[in-house]
């Protein structure tokens, strides 16, 4: 390490400790922000000293979980620089690289909008692209813009980077064309196809000619087995696949993991098709890093959920089940999974509109809330935009007398726990900053450990 | 009474939760004993003047907007005839742009429009994104506010004498300079505001329903029975405050 980098590194690490001492939160991005200001090129140097290089994971949905699964598979065999708390902007990545001086491999989830910058700087040995859904249009811009940036990022990286793509997403499957070092993955079980494309389905028109695709199967949002009847653009062949999928309600998902190196049956302790996608991505990625089928199976089967994505928290004899929602495609899958376990009688939904949530809350109208509203006895609407959420529920058919509107999260949580019988479960669906705020409340009440102490 | 809605290109122009606007019209009609019947009018479908009491056109991403633009331009005469015949229109964002003379200069591609609204839209560099608050007076003496969210690269310039939908209290509006937002021609309204627009601005939903009923019956727009709108008022208040606090400006 150069003398300059060494000094900057020390200063930046000290800033992170100060931030935590001051009670300002995890201090997970502050050191990186400082380093980024001091010397933007430092990230390149920090990445370059990792002997096994860097792998990047990006997607609209599932990047935190997929990355955590990859970490679980790699286990103790590699010392990782891994941004497990989801600090996935350039500053968070710089902080992660700083905090793990002895690391051998960088395992980094990257924000969709930050991918171009990060990839250019760290030159990853592998890049996993999981999916592209409409998300926070006020922050990322239109889906097509993100897709375009990703296309040029991929072509700039050249053949030294192994590309791992979810081929069920037409935009990403197309990136596999004409590329030598590429791994495609996807679902291969039409028994789990939806009847039709959801309202919020995005890439439903051919990426090449613009005509509507025909789908032999639709799994999540627009992810599926597509083919354009006009020009023939179709899902590429899958190298890593899930077959014979069996979903066990809110508990788990079992599937045959089929890879070029053989196949094995995996019992994933997380629910829902979307987590099967996450597991497939993690399997395909780690296989390019040399993980064996046995290591992959063991890592996935012993996986605990990623931070805030699917957490069970015990609170005075009651269970809080917290599932993050942040865009229509993700929320629809959470709802489908909840329905699989029978619609919960009581729901707490928390809608914030900070920058990290998206200032534009229109997306809640694209979520298919109706099946949940029809089956539930009571909804508590909370967060900074609780009133907007309440209006959404009422126009979605929920009688007003089954609705509590309580913008303050801690009051809403008290109300939810009060209405939950002993031994019962309170389902909580928060947006990102609401999830962080709820976790702070859980920490204050001694129900969970702060996230920066979890690993 | 049956209110017949023609929803233009619902499978292409739906990016900003446009179905929320339809849901609000539908429920508010039903609560007054009317029935909203929504028919899709998409690529290649004929638009028959007289067949609809209200047309809805939503917003789409650039790609989807470009896919429907030629088809919509070909329906231009029919759209103008629908409005001349007294039907109501709500056009949001991309739909609003294409109901003008056109959208010009985006990636060097020009998209001619319908020519209903006396305006044209020129592509701009920076997107205008943020919360918006407007003051409107659709009926003389009845001032109302509209709260919503805007996200557009196009700058829409109204012709001299064109009637805007409202005056911008906070946010960018049509072009970030004129101080006006949207456009009105007879019973047709165009605007950049989504959110979606109608759930937190129920008075506009009722205005559109009354205009559509006037077309359906051939009579004057009726006074609709008021609804409590307690939650809607709260949602409006929060959204309006957001615009005042953080509405867009360069």
Boltz contact constraints between the chains, C-beta under 6 A:
constraints:
  - contact:
      token1: [A, 137]
      token2: [B, 151]
      max_distance: 6.0
  - contact:
      token1: [A, 138]
      token2: [B, 129]
      max_distance: 6.0
  - contact:
      token1: [A, 138]
      token2: [B, 151]
      max_distance: 6.0
  - contact:
      token1: [A, 142]
      token2: [B, 61]
      max_distance: 6.0
  - contact:
      token1: [A, 144]
      token2: [B, 61]
      max_distance: 6.0
  - contact:
      token1: [A, 144]
      token2: [B, 63]
      max_distance: 6.0
  - contact:
      token1: [A, 210]
      token2: [B, 67]
      max_distance: 6.0
  - contact:
      token1: [A, 360]
      token2: [B, 149]
      max_distance: 6.0
  - contact:
      token1: [A, 362]
      token2: [B, 16]
      max_distance: 6.0
  - contact:
      token1: [A, 362]
      token2: [B, 17]
      max_distance: 6.0
  - contact:
      token1: [A, 362]
      token2: [B, 194]
      max_distance: 6.0
  - contact:
      token1: [A, 362]
      token2: [B, 195]
      max_distance: 6.0
  - contact:
      token1: [A, 362]
      token2: [B, 196]
      max_distance: 6.0
  - contact:
      token1: [A, 365]
      token2: [B, 17]
      max_distance: 6.0
  - contact:
      token1: [A, 365]
      token2: [B, 20]
      max_distance: 6.0
  - contact:
      token1: [A, 365]
      token2: [B, 196]
      max_distance: 6.0
  - contact:
      token1: [A, 366]
      token2: [B, 17]
      max_distance: 6.0
  - contact:
      token1: [A, 387]
      token2: [B, 231]
      max_distance: 6.0
  - contact:
      token1: [A, 387]
      token2: [B, 234]
      max_distance: 6.0
  - contact:
      token1: [A, 387]
      token2: [B, 235]
      max_distance: 6.0
  - contact:
      token1: [A, 387]
      token2: [B, 238]
      max_distance: 6.0
  - contact:
      token1: [A, 388]
      token2: [B, 235]
      max_distance: 6.0
  - contact:
      token1: [A, 390]
      token2: [B, 231]
      max_distance: 6.0
  - contact:
      token1: [A, 391]
      token2: [B, 199]
      max_distance: 6.0
  - contact:
      token1: [A, 391]
      token2: [B, 231]
      max_distance: 6.0
  - contact:
      token1: [A, 391]
      token2: [B, 232]
      max_distance: 6.0
  - contact:
      token1: [A, 391]
      token2: [B, 235]
      max_distance: 6.0
  - contact:
      token1: [A, 395]
      token2: [B, 23]
      max_distance: 6.0
  - contact:
      token1: [A, 395]
      token2: [B, 24]
      max_distance: 6.0
  - contact:
      token1: [A, 395]
      token2: [B, 27]
      max_distance: 6.0
